[in-house]
Amino acid sequence: MRKAHFKGVHEGDMADNVVRFSGSFSLEKGEELRQKLCFAMIDCPSLSIDLSDVSMIDLAGFQLICATHRKAVENGTAIKLSVPLPPHIVSAAYGAGLPRKISCLIKNAGKNSCIWSPQDDTYQAQLQRQPE
């Protein structure tokens, strides 16, 4: 089984691949972040994106998560965000208008496929509580 061996990706079986990020998840690091996410999805049935150590995320970071989700759906990879999400990430997601009750439309993805409107109760509850 292939292993992930570079900074930012948890070393472990790719079957339960967790991609951990820290610091800024932003335009300035966009290409590096994209490469890590693309590598993590290779021959991987599921992927969890861990943003717990991310200090800041901008719109480009959110767009990268959405693009990664679309690509994962195309490849048949199950993808989710690790919970709990840090409060500043939830706040930034609301600021960007991402949490939603109605999914975005991704071809062949099915109902409620949007990464920002997941079915997981813990995650859903966290995103439904808009930060103050």
A tleap script that builds the chain and sets N, CA, C and O, in Angstrom:
source leaprc.protein.ff14SB
mol = sequence {
  NMET ARG LYS ALA HIE PHE LYS GLY VAL HIE
  GLU GLY ASP MET ALA ASP ASN VAL VAL ARG
  PHE SER GLY SER PHE SER LEU GLU LYS GLY
  GLU GLU LEU ARG GLN LYS LEU CYS PHE ALA
  MET ILE ASP CYS PRO SER LEU SER ILE ASP
  LEU SER ASP VAL SER MET ILE ASP LEU ALA
  GLY PHE GLN LEU ILE CYS ALA THR HIE ARG
  LYS ALA VAL GLU ASN GLY THR ALA ILE LYS
  LEU SER VAL PRO LEU PRO PRO HIE ILE VAL
  SER ALA ALA TYR GLY ALA GLY LEU PRO ARG
  LYS ILE SER CYS LEU ILE LYS ASN ALA GLY
  LYS ASN SER CYS ILE TRP SER PRO GLN ASP
  ASP THR TYR GLN ALA GLN LEU GLN ARG GLN
  PRO CGLU
}
set mol.1.N position { 0.837 -1.186 0.000 }
set mol.1.CA position { 0.000 0.000 0.000 }
set mol.1.C position { 0.878 1.244 0.000 }
set mol.1.O position { 1.863 1.305 0.736 }
set mol.2.N position { 0.543 2.209 -0.794 }
set mol.2.CA position { 1.290 3.446 -0.915 }
set mol.2.C position { 1.134 4.307 0.334 }
set mol.2.O position { 0.060 4.347 0.934 }
set mol.3.N position { 2.175 4.976 0.714 }
set mol.3.CA position { 2.158 5.855 1.884 }
set mol.3.C position { 2.418 7.288 1.436 }
set mol.3.O position { 3.031 7.532 0.396 }
set mol.4.N position { 1.942 8.219 2.235 }
set mol.4.CA position { 2.219 9.635 1.998 }
set mol.4.C position { 3.438 10.015 2.830 }
set mol.4.O position { 3.486 9.724 4.025 }
set mol.5.N position { 4.413 10.654 2.217 }
set mol.5.CA position { 5.667 10.932 2.920 }
set mol.5.C position { 6.146 12.372 2.765 }
set mol.5.O position { 7.348 12.591 2.618 }
set mol.6.N position { 5.278 13.335 2.792 }
set mol.6.CA position { 5.791 14.700 2.731 }
set mol.6.C position { 5.039 15.585 3.690 }
set mol.6.O position { 3.917 15.277 4.092 }
set mol.7.N position { 5.659 16.682 4.052 }
set mol.7.CA position { 5.109 17.581 5.058 }
set mol.7.C position { 3.699 18.008 4.670 }
set mol.7.O position { 3.430 18.337 3.515 }
set mol.8.N position { 2.812 17.998 5.645 }
set mol.8.CA position { 1.438 18.422 5.406 }
set mol.8.C position { 0.486 17.258 5.232 }
set mol.8.O position { -0.727 17.434 5.343 }
set mol.9.N position { 1.008 16.069 4.962 }
set mol.9.CA position { 0.143 14.899 4.799 }
set mol.9.C position { 0.506 13.894 5.879 }
set mol.9.O position { 1.673 13.546 6.054 }
set mol.10.N position { -0.495 13.437 6.590 }
set mol.10.CA position { -0.301 12.446 7.639 }
set mol.10.C position { 0.190 11.154 7.013 }
set mol.10.O position { -0.412 10.650 6.065 }
set mol.11.N position { 1.277 10.618 7.538 }
set mol.11.CA position { 1.769 9.342 7.024 }
set mol.11.C position { 0.879 8.230 7.538 }
set mol.11.O position { 0.651 8.110 8.742 }
set mol.12.N position { 0.391 7.440 6.645 }
set mol.12.CA position { -0.495 6.348 7.031 }
set mol.12.C position { -1.056 5.687 5.797 }
set mol.12.O position { -0.755 6.090 4.673 }
set mol.13.N position { -1.864 4.682 6.002 }
set mol.13.CA position { -2.478 4.019 4.873 }
set mol.13.C position { -3.321 5.011 4.091 }
set mol.13.O position { -4.073 5.799 4.665 }
set mol.14.N position { -3.186 4.961 2.786 }
set mol.14.CA position { -3.942 5.875 1.948 }
set mol.14.C position { -5.433 5.550 1.988 }
set mol.14.O position { -6.245 6.359 1.539 }
set mol.15.N position { -5.810 4.390 2.512 }
set mol.15.CA position { -7.226 4.026 2.609 }
set mol.15.C position { -7.965 4.972 3.546 }
set mol.15.O position { -9.133 5.282 3.311 }
set mol.16.N position { -7.302 5.437 4.609 }
set mol.16.CA position { -7.930 6.450 5.441 }
set mol.16.C position { -7.000 7.646 5.506 }
set mol.16.O position { -6.464 7.998 6.556 }
set mol.17.N position { -6.833 8.242 4.368 }
set mol.17.CA position { -5.921 9.355 4.197 }
set mol.17.C position { -6.463 10.614 4.865 }
set mol.17.O position { -7.591 11.039 4.615 }
set mol.18.N position { -5.639 11.186 5.707 }
set mol.18.CA position { -5.958 12.466 6.332 }
set mol.18.C position { -4.895 13.452 5.885 }
set mol.18.O position { -3.702 13.231 6.094 }
set mol.19.N position { -5.330 14.532 5.274 }
set mol.19.CA position { -4.399 15.575 4.862 }
set mol.19.C position { -4.508 16.690 5.877 }
set mol.19.O position { -5.542 17.349 5.984 }
set mol.20.N position { -3.423 16.900 6.629 }
set mol.20.CA position { -3.407 17.925 7.672 }
set mol.20.C position { -2.668 19.146 7.163 }
set mol.20.O position { -1.583 19.048 6.591 }
set mol.21.N position { -3.277 20.289 7.383 }
set mol.21.CA position { -2.657 21.550 6.982 }
set mol.21.C position { -2.460 22.419 8.209 }
set mol.21.O position { -3.189 22.308 9.194 }
set mol.22.N position { -1.458 23.288 8.130 }
set mol.22.CA position { -1.218 24.243 9.206 }
set mol.22.C position { -0.818 25.567 8.580 }
set mol.22.O position { -0.430 25.631 7.413 }
set mol.23.N position { -0.920 26.624 9.380 }
set mol.23.CA position { -0.564 27.948 8.891 }
set mol.23.C position { -1.639 28.518 7.988 }
set mol.23.O position { -2.833 28.327 8.214 }
set mol.24.N position { -1.200 29.211 6.976 }
set mol.24.CA position { -2.105 29.894 6.061 }
set mol.24.C position { -2.585 28.967 4.947 }
set mol.24.O position { -1.778 28.297 4.303 }
set mol.25.N position { -3.892 28.930 4.722 }
set mol.25.CA position { -4.497 28.174 3.623 }
set mol.25.C position { -5.023 29.227 2.663 }
set mol.25.O position { -6.210 29.554 2.659 }
set mol.26.N position { -4.105 29.755 1.841 }
set mol.26.CA position { -4.432 30.969 1.097 }
set mol.26.C position { -3.830 30.976 -0.306 }
set mol.26.O position { -3.113 30.059 -0.706 }
set mol.27.N position { -4.143 32.027 -1.023 }
set mol.27.CA position { -3.678 32.209 -2.396 }
set mol.27.C position { -2.160 32.075 -2.501 }
set mol.27.O position { -1.656 31.466 -3.444 }
set mol.28.N position { -1.436 32.636 -1.544 }
set mol.28.CA position { 0.024 32.607 -1.591 }
set mol.28.C position { 0.575 31.189 -1.588 }
set mol.28.O position { 1.638 30.940 -2.156 }
set mol.29.N position { -0.134 30.254 -0.955 }
set mol.29.CA position { 0.319 28.865 -0.875 }
set mol.29.C position { -0.501 27.956 -1.786 }
set mol.29.O position { -0.409 26.733 -1.686 }
set mol.30.N position { -1.289 28.536 -2.661 }
set mol.30.CA position { -2.246 27.792 -3.474 }
set mol.30.C position { -1.673 26.612 -4.234 }
set mol.30.O position { -2.239 25.520 -4.180 }
set mol.31.N position { -0.578 26.796 -4.934 }
set mol.31.CA position { -0.016 25.709 -5.740 }
set mol.31.C position { 0.498 24.574 -4.853 }
set mol.31.O position { 0.297 23.401 -5.168 }
set mol.32.N position { 1.150 24.911 -3.764 }
set mol.32.CA position { 1.639 23.897 -2.819 }
set mol.32.C position { 0.466 23.109 -2.234 }
set mol.32.O position { 0.527 21.882 -2.144 }
set mol.33.N position { -0.599 23.805 -1.837 }
set mol.33.CA position { -1.776 23.156 -1.269 }
set mol.33.C position { -2.446 22.256 -2.303 }
set mol.33.O position { -2.848 21.135 -1.990 }
set mol.34.N position { -2.562 22.745 -3.524 }
set mol.34.CA position { -3.187 21.974 -4.608 }
set mol.34.C position { -2.430 20.681 -4.850 }
set mol.34.O position { -3.036 19.621 -5.004 }
set mol.35.N position { -1.091 20.767 -4.884 }
set mol.35.CA position { -0.268 19.580 -5.116 }
set mol.35.C position { -0.457 18.541 -4.008 }
set mol.35.O position { -0.552 17.345 -4.287 }
set mol.36.N position { -0.511 18.992 -2.763 }
set mol.36.CA position { -0.710 18.067 -1.640 }
set mol.36.C position { -2.058 17.374 -1.739 }
set mol.36.O position { -2.163 16.168 -1.514 }
set mol.37.N position { -3.077 18.132 -2.074 }
set mol.37.CA position { -4.419 17.543 -2.182 }
set mol.37.C position { -4.505 16.579 -3.356 }
set mol.37.O position { -5.098 15.506 -3.235 }
set mol.38.N position { -3.923 16.948 -4.486 }
set mol.38.CA position { -3.933 16.055 -5.663 }
set mol.38.C position { -3.184 14.759 -5.367 }
set mol.38.O position { -3.659 13.679 -5.719 }
set mol.39.N position { -2.031 14.851 -4.731 }
set mol.39.CA position { -1.246 13.671 -4.379 }
set mol.39.C position { -2.034 12.767 -3.440 }
set mol.39.O position { -2.035 11.546 -3.594 }
set mol.40.N position { -2.698 13.371 -2.475 }
set mol.40.CA position { -3.440 12.597 -1.478 }
set mol.40.C position { -4.585 11.815 -2.102 }
set mol.40.O position { -4.973 10.775 -1.569 }
set mol.41.N position { -5.137 12.284 -3.217 }
set mol.41.CA position { -6.277 11.616 -3.839 }
set mol.41.C position { -5.891 10.459 -4.754 }
set mol.41.O position { -6.759 9.696 -5.179 }
set mol.42.N position { -4.611 10.318 -5.063 }
set mol.42.CA position { -4.188 9.252 -5.977 }
set mol.42.C position { -4.468 7.894 -5.351 }
set mol.42.O position { -3.990 7.601 -4.255 }
set mol.43.N position { -5.241 7.064 -6.047 }
set mol.43.CA position { -5.578 5.718 -5.593 }
set mol.43.C position { -6.093 5.689 -4.157 }
set mol.43.O position { -5.753 4.792 -3.386 }
set mol.44.N position { -6.897 6.652 -3.812 }
set mol.44.CA position { -7.385 6.779 -2.445 }
set mol.44.C position { -8.911 6.761 -2.442 }
set mol.44.O position { -9.530 7.620 -3.070 }
set mol.45.N position { -9.529 5.810 -1.756 }
set mol.45.CA position { -10.987 5.745 -1.752 }
set mol.45.C position { -11.657 6.816 -0.899 }
set mol.45.O position { -12.818 7.154 -1.127 }
set mol.46.N position { -10.923 7.361 0.098 }
set mol.46.CA position { -11.500 8.406 0.936 }
set mol.46.C position { -10.412 9.369 1.392 }
set mol.46.O position { -9.245 9.004 1.531 }
set mol.47.N position { -10.828 10.593 1.615 }
set mol.47.CA position { -9.892 11.644 1.999 }
set mol.47.C position { -10.569 12.558 3.006 }
set mol.47.O position { -11.707 12.983 2.809 }
set mol.48.N position { -9.863 12.852 4.078 }
set mol.48.CA position { -10.341 13.791 5.080 }
set mol.48.C position { -9.361 14.958 5.131 }
set mol.48.O position { -8.154 14.763 5.274 }
set mol.49.N position { -9.889 16.168 5.012 }
set mol.49.CA position { -9.064 17.377 5.055 }
set mol.49.C position { -9.153 17.956 6.460 }
set mol.49.O position { -10.231 18.330 6.923 }
set mol.50.N position { -8.008 18.025 7.132 }
set mol.50.CA position { -7.935 18.508 8.512 }
set mol.50.C position { -7.419 19.945 8.507 }
set mol.50.O position { -6.269 20.203 8.154 }
set mol.51.N position { -8.282 20.871 8.903 }
set mol.51.CA position { -7.920 22.290 8.944 }
set mol.51.C position { -7.725 22.790 10.374 }
set mol.51.O position { -7.678 23.998 10.606 }
set mol.52.N position { -7.612 21.870 11.333 }
set mol.52.CA position { -7.573 22.264 12.738 }
set mol.52.C position { -6.383 23.145 13.098 }
set mol.52.O position { -6.469 23.914 14.056 }
set mol.53.N position { -5.281 23.058 12.366 }
set mol.53.CA position { -4.108 23.888 12.656 }
set mol.53.C position { -3.932 25.031 11.651 }
set mol.53.O position { -2.879 25.668 11.607 }
set mol.54.N position { -4.962 25.285 10.852 }
set mol.54.CA position { -4.899 26.384 9.887 }
set mol.54.C position { -5.199 27.680 10.626 }
set mol.54.O position { -6.227 27.803 11.292 }
set mol.55.N position { -4.301 28.635 10.506 }
set mol.55.CA position { -4.460 29.910 11.211 }
set mol.55.C position { -5.305 30.906 10.433 }
set mol.55.O position { -5.899 31.811 11.018 }
set mol.56.N position { -5.360 30.741 9.107 }
set mol.56.CA position { -6.075 31.686 8.265 }
set mol.56.C position { -6.436 31.015 6.959 }
set mol.56.O position { -5.648 30.247 6.405 }
set mol.57.N position { -7.649 31.310 6.459 }
set mol.57.CA position { -8.075 30.804 5.162 }
set mol.57.C position { -8.724 31.955 4.407 }
set mol.57.O position { -9.470 32.746 4.984 }
set mol.58.N position { -8.433 32.041 3.112 }
set mol.58.CA position { -9.049 33.083 2.294 }
set mol.58.C position { -9.947 32.436 1.245 }
set mol.58.O position { -10.085 31.213 1.206 }
set mol.59.N position { -10.551 33.252 0.403 }
set mol.59.CA position { -11.475 32.738 -0.603 }
set mol.59.C position { -10.786 31.752 -1.539 }
set mol.59.O position { -11.397 30.764 -1.946 }
set mol.60.N position { -9.534 31.999 -1.885 }
set mol.60.CA position { -8.799 31.063 -2.746 }
set mol.60.C position { -8.662 29.704 -2.061 }
set mol.60.O position { -8.724 28.672 -2.728 }
set mol.61.N position { -8.477 29.688 -0.749 }
set mol.61.CA position { -8.404 28.434 0.001 }
set mol.61.C position { -9.723 27.681 -0.064 }
set mol.61.O position { -9.742 26.468 -0.269 }
set mol.62.N position { -10.824 28.399 0.112 }
set mol.62.CA position { -12.138 27.759 0.007 }
set mol.62.C position { -12.392 27.249 -1.412 }
set mol.62.O position { -12.954 26.169 -1.596 }
set mol.63.N position { -11.979 28.023 -2.405 }
set mol.63.CA position { -12.149 27.584 -3.792 }
set mol.63.C position { -11.350 26.318 -4.062 }
set mol.63.O position { -11.805 25.442 -4.797 }
set mol.64.N position { -10.177 26.216 -3.477 }
set mol.64.CA position { -9.355 25.018 -3.631 }
set mol.64.C position { -10.049 23.806 -3.007 }
set mol.64.O position { -10.025 22.717 -3.581 }
set mol.65.N position { -10.663 23.985 -1.843 }
set mol.65.CA position { -11.407 22.891 -1.213 }
set mol.65.C position { -12.560 22.459 -2.111 }
set mol.65.O position { -12.790 21.264 -2.298 }
set mol.66.N position { -13.286 23.427 -2.667 }
set mol.66.CA position { -14.413 23.109 -3.558 }
set mol.66.C position { -13.931 22.403 -4.826 }
set mol.66.O position { -14.554 21.437 -5.267 }
set mol.67.N position { -12.841 22.869 -5.412 }
set mol.67.CA position { -12.295 22.244 -6.618 }
set mol.67.C position { -11.821 20.819 -6.320 }
set mol.67.O position { -12.005 19.912 -7.132 }
set mol.68.N position { -11.216 20.635 -5.156 }
set mol.68.CA position { -10.767 19.309 -4.737 }
set mol.68.C position { -11.968 18.380 -4.566 }
set mol.68.O position { -11.922 17.211 -4.948 }
set mol.69.N position { -13.024 18.907 -3.996 }
set mol.69.CA position { -14.242 18.111 -3.819 }
set mol.69.C position { -14.815 17.688 -5.169 }
set mol.69.O position { -15.187 16.528 -5.347 }
set mol.70.N position { -14.888 18.613 -6.115 }
set mol.70.CA position { -15.397 18.278 -7.452 }
set mol.70.C position { -14.552 17.184 -8.098 }
set mol.70.O position { -15.088 16.238 -8.675 }
set mol.71.N position { -13.230 17.314 -7.999 }
set mol.71.CA position { -12.326 16.325 -8.583 }
set mol.71.C position { -12.482 14.978 -7.887 }
set mol.71.O position { -12.449 13.934 -8.538 }
set mol.72.N position { -12.652 14.996 -6.577 }
set mol.72.CA position { -12.838 13.754 -5.820 }
set mol.72.C position { -14.112 13.042 -6.272 }
set mol.72.O position { -14.117 11.822 -6.437 }
set mol.73.N position { -15.185 13.797 -6.471 }
set mol.73.CA position { -16.446 13.203 -6.937 }
set mol.73.C position { -16.240 12.566 -8.305 }
set mol.73.O position { -16.716 11.458 -8.554 }
set mol.74.N position { -15.537 13.258 -9.190 }
set mol.74.CA position { -15.246 12.710 -10.523 }
set mol.74.C position { -14.446 11.402 -10.429 }
set mol.74.O position { -14.658 10.482 -11.219 }
set mol.75.N position { -13.533 11.328 -9.463 }
set mol.75.CA position { -12.654 10.160 -9.311 }
set mol.75.C position { -13.251 9.067 -8.436 }
set mol.75.O position { -12.658 7.998 -8.292 }
set mol.76.N position { -14.415 9.322 -7.853 }
set mol.76.CA position { -15.031 8.331 -6.977 }
set mol.76.C position { -14.416 8.287 -5.590 }
set mol.76.O position { -14.525 7.277 -4.895 }
set mol.77.N position { -13.773 9.366 -5.183 }
set mol.77.CA position { -13.165 9.462 -3.859 }
set mol.77.C position { -14.128 10.146 -2.900 }
set mol.77.O position { -14.629 11.232 -3.189 }
set mol.78.N position { -14.386 9.518 -1.769 }
set mol.78.CA position { -15.199 10.147 -0.729 }
set mol.78.C position { -14.340 11.197 -0.034 }
set mol.78.O position { -13.200 10.921 0.339 }
set mol.79.N position { -14.877 12.385 0.139 }
set mol.79.CA position { -14.092 13.469 0.734 }
set mol.79.C position { -14.919 14.197 1.773 }
set mol.79.O position { -16.125 14.381 1.608 }
set mol.80.N position { -14.257 14.611 2.850 }
set mol.80.CA position { -14.938 15.366 3.897 }
set mol.80.C position { -13.927 16.249 4.613 }
set mol.80.O position { -12.715 16.080 4.474 }
set mol.81.N position { -14.454 17.192 5.380 }
set mol.81.CA position { -13.627 18.020 6.244 }
set mol.81.C position { -13.647 17.394 7.630 }
set mol.81.O position { -14.703 16.979 8.109 }
set mol.82.N position { -12.487 17.323 8.277 }
set mol.82.CA position { -12.416 16.788 9.635 }
set mol.82.C position { -13.138 17.730 10.592 }
set mol.82.O position { -13.078 18.950 10.439 }
set mol.83.N position { -13.814 17.160 11.570 }
set mol.83.CA position { -14.505 17.964 12.571 }
set mol.83.C position { -13.899 17.702 13.937 }
set mol.83.O position { -13.360 16.620 14.171 }
set mol.84.N position { -13.973 18.657 14.836 }
set mol.84.CA position { -14.627 19.942 14.643 }
set mol.84.C position { -13.739 20.905 13.862 }
set mol.84.O position { -12.511 20.858 13.938 }
set mol.85.N position { -14.398 21.770 13.116 }
set mol.85.CA position { -13.685 22.825 12.419 }
set mol.85.C position { -13.376 23.943 13.415 }
set mol.85.O position { -14.194 24.230 14.288 }
set mol.86.N position { -12.211 24.574 13.297 }
set mol.86.CA position { -11.908 25.696 14.191 }
set mol.86.C position { -12.935 26.821 13.992 }
set mol.86.O position { -13.392 27.047 12.871 }
set mol.87.N position { -13.295 27.520 15.062 }
set mol.87.CA position { -14.302 28.585 14.955 }
set mol.87.C position { -13.974 29.648 13.903 }
set mol.87.O position { -14.875 30.151 13.233 }
set mol.88.N position { -12.694 29.990 13.756 }
set mol.88.CA position { -12.359 31.026 12.769 }
set mol.88.C position { -12.535 30.508 11.335 }
set mol.88.O position { -12.763 31.301 10.421 }
set mol.89.N position { -12.433 29.199 11.129 }
set mol.89.CA position { -12.682 28.622 9.799 }
set mol.89.C position { -14.191 28.643 9.516 }
set mol.89.O position { -14.614 28.981 8.410 }
set mol.90.N position { -14.995 28.282 10.518 }
set mol.90.CA position { -16.452 28.331 10.360 }
set mol.90.C position { -16.894 29.766 10.085 }
set mol.90.O position { -17.722 30.004 9.206 }
set mol.91.N position { -16.347 30.713 10.828 }
set mol.91.CA position { -16.691 32.122 10.634 }
set mol.91.C position { -16.324 32.592 9.227 }
set mol.91.O position { -17.107 33.283 8.575 }
set mol.92.N position { -15.144 32.220 8.767 }
set mol.92.CA position { -14.709 32.596 7.410 }
set mol.92.C position { -15.590 31.934 6.353 }
set mol.92.O position { -15.881 32.536 5.319 }
set mol.93.N position { -16.016 30.686 6.612 }
set mol.93.CA position { -16.896 29.992 5.666 }
set mol.93.C position { -18.234 30.729 5.555 }
set mol.93.O position { -18.773 30.883 4.459 }
set mol.94.N position { -18.768 31.184 6.698 }
set mol.94.CA position { -20.002 31.965 6.653 }
set mol.94.C position { -19.784 33.284 5.933 }
set mol.94.O position { -20.637 33.718 5.159 }
set mol.95.N position { -18.651 33.923 6.181 }
set mol.95.CA position { -18.336 35.179 5.511 }
set mol.95.C position { -18.277 35.023 4.000 }
set mol.95.O position { -18.592 35.951 3.255 }
set mol.96.N position { -17.870 33.837 3.555 }
set mol.96.CA position { -17.789 33.561 2.121 }
set mol.96.C position { -19.117 33.026 1.570 }
set mol.96.O position { -19.248 32.813 0.364 }
set mol.97.N position { -20.103 32.808 2.455 }
set mol.97.CA position { -21.409 32.320 2.022 }
set mol.97.C position { -21.440 30.848 1.670 }
set mol.97.O position { -22.269 30.428 0.863 }
set mol.98.N position { -20.557 30.051 2.256 }
set mol.98.CA position { -20.449 28.646 1.870 }
set mol.98.C position { -21.442 27.694 2.516 }
set mol.98.O position { -22.054 26.906 1.795 }
set mol.99.N position { -21.643 27.717 3.838 }
set mol.99.CA position { -22.590 26.752 4.404 }
set mol.99.C position { -23.973 26.936 3.786 }
set mol.99.O position { -24.470 28.056 3.669 }
set mol.100.N position { -24.579 25.834 3.397 }
set mol.100.CA position { -25.844 25.901 2.677 }
set mol.100.C position { -26.726 24.717 3.003 }
set mol.100.O position { -26.260 23.665 3.440 }
set mol.101.N position { -28.007 24.914 2.781 }
set mol.101.CA position { -28.968 23.836 2.952 }
set mol.101.C position { -29.158 23.086 1.650 }
set mol.101.O position { -29.485 21.899 1.654 }
set mol.102.N position { -28.957 23.763 0.551 }
set mol.102.CA position { -29.123 23.149 -0.769 }
set mol.102.C position { -27.742 22.969 -1.373 }
set mol.102.O position { -26.949 23.910 -1.412 }
set mol.103.N position { -27.457 21.777 -1.838 }
set mol.103.CA position { -26.137 21.474 -2.396 }
set mol.103.C position { -25.877 22.207 -3.700 }
set mol.103.O position { -26.795 22.564 -4.439 }
set mol.104.N position { -24.604 22.417 -3.951 }
set mol.104.CA position { -24.194 22.847 -5.276 }
set mol.104.C position { -24.410 21.650 -6.205 }
set mol.104.O position { -24.526 20.518 -5.736 }
set mol.105.N position { -24.462 21.880 -7.463 }
set mol.105.CA position { -24.725 20.794 -8.399 }
set mol.105.C position { -23.427 20.288 -8.992 }
set mol.105.O position { -22.715 21.020 -9.679 }
set mol.106.N position { -23.131 19.052 -8.725 }
set mol.106.CA position { -21.971 18.391 -9.308 }
set mol.106.C position { -22.498 17.192 -10.073 }
set mol.106.O position { -23.201 16.348 -9.518 }
set mol.107.N position { -22.160 17.124 -11.325 }
set mol.107.CA position { -22.658 16.048 -12.177 }
set mol.107.C position { -22.376 14.679 -11.552 }
set mol.107.O position { -21.258 14.401 -11.118 }
set mol.108.N position { -23.395 13.840 -11.516 }
set mol.108.CA position { -23.315 12.467 -11.003 }
set mol.108.C position { -22.967 12.370 -9.523 }
set mol.108.O position { -22.545 11.310 -9.060 }
set mol.109.N position { -23.136 13.455 -8.775 }
set mol.109.CA position { -22.762 13.419 -7.360 }
set mol.109.C position { -23.934 13.108 -6.445 }
set mol.109.O position { -23.728 12.727 -5.293 }
set mol.110.N position { -25.128 13.258 -6.919 }
set mol.110.CA position { -26.286 12.980 -6.087 }
set mol.110.C position { -26.680 14.160 -5.230 }
set mol.110.O position { -25.990 15.178 -5.164 }
set mol.111.N position { -27.817 13.989 -4.572 }
set mol.111.CA position { -28.374 15.024 -3.710 }
set mol.111.C position { -27.488 15.237 -2.477 }
set mol.111.O position { -26.892 14.292 -1.960 }
set mol.112.N position { -27.411 16.474 -2.021 }
set mol.112.CA position { -26.646 16.846 -0.829 }
set mol.112.C position { -25.176 16.450 -0.921 }
set mol.112.O position { -24.590 15.976 0.052 }
set mol.113.N position { -24.600 16.645 -2.075 }
set mol.113.CA position { -23.208 16.257 -2.269 }
set mol.113.C position { -22.215 17.357 -1.917 }
set mol.113.O position { -21.020 17.089 -1.794 }
set mol.114.N position { -22.683 18.572 -1.756 }
set mol.114.CA position { -21.779 19.693 -1.478 }
set mol.114.C position { -21.042 19.471 -0.165 }
set mol.114.O position { -21.643 19.065 0.830 }
set mol.115.N position { -19.755 19.734 -0.164 }
set mol.115.CA position { -18.936 19.558 1.031 }
set mol.115.C position { -19.367 20.511 2.153 }
set mol.115.O position { -19.059 20.274 3.321 }
set mol.116.N position { -20.071 21.580 1.802 }
set mol.116.CA position { -20.539 22.557 2.790 }
set mol.116.C position { -21.959 22.274 3.268 }
set mol.116.O position { -22.499 23.034 4.072 }
set mol.117.N position { -22.570 21.197 2.789 }
set mol.117.CA position { -23.879 20.786 3.317 }
set mol.117.C position { -23.888 19.277 3.536 }
set mol.117.O position { -24.728 18.576 2.973 }
set mol.118.N position { -22.961 18.772 4.348 }
set mol.118.CA position { -22.837 17.330 4.537 }
set mol.118.C position { -23.938 16.752 5.407 }
set mol.118.O position { -24.676 17.476 6.075 }
set mol.119.N position { -24.031 15.439 5.383 }
set mol.119.CA position { -25.047 14.727 6.140 }
set mol.119.C position { -24.584 14.363 7.548 }
set mol.119.O position { -25.415 14.009 8.385 }
set mol.120.N position { -23.307 14.438 7.829 }
set mol.120.CA position { -22.790 14.095 9.149 }
set mol.120.C position { -23.390 15.040 10.194 }
set mol.120.O position { -23.294 16.258 10.050 }
set mol.121.N position { -24.006 14.491 11.239 }
set mol.121.CA position { -24.727 15.297 12.225 }
set mol.121.C position { -23.839 16.289 12.957 }
set mol.121.O position { -24.226 17.443 13.143 }
set mol.122.N position { -22.648 15.855 13.377 }
set mol.122.CA position { -21.746 16.750 14.109 }
set mol.122.C position { -21.337 17.926 13.245 }
set mol.122.O position { -21.376 19.077 13.680 }
set mol.123.N position { -20.953 17.632 12.042 }
set mol.123.CA position { -20.499 18.652 11.099 }
set mol.123.C position { -21.646 19.579 10.725 }
set mol.123.O position { -21.486 20.800 10.697 }
set mol.124.N position { -22.801 18.995 10.438 }
set mol.124.CA position { -23.972 19.780 10.063 }
set mol.124.C position { -24.351 20.723 11.194 }
set mol.124.O position { -24.642 21.895 10.951 }
set mol.125.N position { -24.352 20.232 12.419 }
set mol.125.CA position { -24.707 21.067 13.564 }
set mol.125.C position { -23.729 22.223 13.715 }
set mol.125.O position { -24.131 23.340 14.039 }
set mol.126.N position { -22.455 21.960 13.485 }
set mol.126.CA position { -21.460 23.016 13.609 }
set mol.126.C position { -21.665 24.095 12.549 }
set mol.126.O position { -21.560 25.284 12.848 }
set mol.127.N position { -21.953 23.694 11.332 }
set mol.127.CA position { -22.144 24.674 10.267 }
set mol.127.C position { -23.484 25.391 10.369 }
set mol.127.O position { -23.639 26.485 9.825 }
set mol.128.N position { -24.454 24.797 11.056 }
set mol.128.CA position { -25.752 25.456 11.195 }
set mol.128.C position { -25.705 26.548 12.261 }
set mol.128.O position { -26.548 27.445 12.256 }
set mol.129.N position { -24.743 26.488 13.166 }
set mol.129.CA position { -24.611 27.516 14.194 }
set mol.129.C position { -23.699 28.605 13.677 }
set mol.129.O position { -22.476 28.510 13.769 }
set mol.130.N position { -24.306 29.631 13.137 }
set mol.130.CA position { -23.511 30.728 12.600 }
set mol.130.C position { -22.742 31.404 13.739 }
set mol.130.O position { -23.321 31.709 14.781 }
set mol.131.N position { -21.445 31.639 13.543 }
set mol.131.CA position { -20.643 32.269 14.593 }
set mol.131.C position { -21.102 33.695 14.859 }
set mol.131.O position { -21.636 34.372 13.980 }
set mol.132.N position { -20.885 34.126 16.078 }
set mol.132.CA position { -21.296 35.484 16.469 }
set mol.132.C position { -20.230 36.493 16.123 }
set mol.132.O position { -20.400 37.685 16.378 }
savepdb mol mol.pdb
quit
